[in-house]
Amino acid sequence: MSSWLTKISKHLYSVFCLLAFLVCLSFMGATPARAANLSGDILKQPATEIKVSLGNAAGELIFEPNHLELQAGKRYNLHLNNPSPVKHYFTSKDFADAIWTQKVEAGNVEIKGAIHELELKPAAEAEWVFVPLKPGKYGLRCTIAGHTEAGMIGDIVIK
């Protein structure tokens, strides 16, 4: 009988260790993309280039284009520019939470880590390199007073 109890105890201990490991990974924020990034697989993948203008030279309050379709697990380089005479925000918190950001470059500054909103002043440009993780449809808007209401909205779909 003791060998039977020993086998069950070892099995339960193995299950407990596996569950503890998975819980630790979830607290560390481990995701498939981060795991792939650690091995370098994601960084070897060429980034698909996408260009989005925040407003235009005529001062219209629009995103051009205002609809983006992305694939989960694929690396993207989003080129943002602001050709308009006023500043704009690229705001999509839920989208930002559904991606892994490799970096954002603006001017001579490179930012790494979680990004939720980018502000582009007139004539500013930025690049956002990321990998979508969670499929869904996410709203995009400029949060400056009156811009959303004037139609500066869009959507981002991750398939």
N, C-alpha and C positions, 0 to 999 in steps of 0.2 A: 504494500500500500504506500510506503514512503517513496518508492520510485515513481509512482503515479503522481503523487503530490509534488515531487521535485520537478517532473516534466511540466506540470501545469504552472508551477511557480516560475520556471524559466520562461515559459511562453508568455505569461502575464507580464513579467519583467521586460521582455522584448517589446511587447505591445506598448507598455508604459513609456519606455525609452523612445520609441518611434513617435508617439504622441507628444512627448515633451519636446523633441527635436522640431516637430512641425509647429508647435506653439511658439517656440523661440524664433523660428523663421518668420512667422507672421508678425511678431513684435518688431523684428528688425526691418520689416517692410520688404522682404524678399519677394520678387516677382519673376516670372519667366524671363522678361527682358533684362532685368538686372542680372539674373543668373547667366544669361547668354552674354551680356556685356562683360562679365567677369572673365569669361573664356575668350573674349575678343570676337566672337562670331558676329555680333551686331555691328561692331565697328568695321568689319571687313565688308559689310554689305554696302553697295553704293546707295547714296541717298537720292530719292526722287525729288526733283526740284519743283516747287510750286511758288507762284508769284501772286501776291495779293496787295492791292492798293487800298489805302485807307483814305477815302475821299478822292477828289481829282482836282486838276488845275482850275476848273471852273467853280470850285467851292461846293460841289454837290456832296451831301452827306450820305455816302454809300460805301459799301465794300465792293471792290471789283476783283475777282468774282465774289458773289455773296453766298455761294454754295460750294463746299469742298467734300469730295468723297475719298476716303482713305481706307487702306487695308490694315487690319491688325497684324502686328509682327513685322511690318515693313518700315524701313528707315526713310524719313522725309527731311528735307531742308526747305523750310518755309521762308521765302524772301518777302519781307514786309517793307512797303515804302509809303511815305505820305507826301504826295505831290500837291496837297492843298495848302492854303494859306493859314490854316488853324491846326492846333494839335488834335489828335484822336487817340482813342484807346482801342486795343484789340483785347476784348474781354470775353472769356468763356471758361469760367471756373470748373464746371463739370467736365468739359473737354480736357482741361489741364490736369484734372484728377484722373483721367482715363488714359493718360500717356506717360511714358518715361522720357524725361527731357535729358538729352545728352549735354546740350549747351545752348546758350543764346549769345550771339555776338552783335554788338552795337558800338560803332566807333572803334576805339582801341580797347574795348572792354569785353571780356568773355565771362559770362555768368553761368554757373552750373547749379543744378538742384531744382527744386520745385518752383515753377513760374505759374502765376495765375492771371496776370494782366501785363500788357506791354503798352507803354505810352510812347507815341511817336510825335515829336514836334514837327512843324513844317519842314519839309525837305529831308527828314530823317529816314534812315534805313536800318533794318535789323534782320538777322537770320536766326531762325529757331530750328535746331536739329533735334528730332524726337522720334520715338517709336510708339504708335498707338497700341494700346493693350486691350481695352475694353470696348467691344462693339456697342453702338448706340447712336442716337441722334442728339446733338448738342447745339444749344443756341449760342449765337455770336452776336455781340453788340458793342457799340461805343457808349460808354457810361457817362460821357459828358452831358450835362443838363441839356435836354432838347434834341440831342443827336439820335437817340433811339427812337423817339417819337417822330422824328423827321424821316425815319426809314433807314437809319444806319444799323441794319440788322442783317443776320445771315444764319446759316446753319452749317454744321460740320457733321458728316456721317462717317462713322467707322464701321466697316463691314468685317 
